[in-house]
Amino acid sequence: MILLDTDHLTVLTNRRHSSHLVLLSRLAGVTDPIYLPVISVEEQMRGWLARIRSAKSPHRLIGPYADFVDLIEGLEDWDILRWDDVAAANFVVLKKQFSTIGNQDLKFAAQAQSRNALLLTANEKHFGKIPNLRIENWLA
């Protein structure tokens, strides 16, 4: 099983990103199931909602709302990994061991560890501190 951190999901949803086609083709070549952790979905939603809230006029909402709809429609193509009891219990353990790592990152780690999944992330600095967490950066 492969899980996508938000940085990898962002590249996949941005066709203009320089790594978009490389990442897309690399993912197309894998046989393992690929999931979006619900945390990635949460972070994407929060980002677009913040952009919508910061719009200064109704006309400046056009782009952010269009992008938000694109995100929602694009999520239909993905399997989303739900947060469950095993991930929650794993998060509690990780939080005690790694108090300097942010909650969102620890949630990703908890989900990945609970499924023995490979987490695709560019955040090797934080995730690399967590033992028994399989990570790779396919954007490098």
Secondary structure, DSSP 8 states (H G I E B T S, - for coil): -EEE-HHHHHHHH-TTSTTHHHHHHHHHT--S-EEEEHHHHHHHHHHHHHHHHT-SSGGGGHHHHHHHHHHHHHHTTSEEE---HHHHHHHHHHHHH-TTS-HHHHHHHHHHHHHT-EEE-S-HHHHTTSTT-EEE-TT-
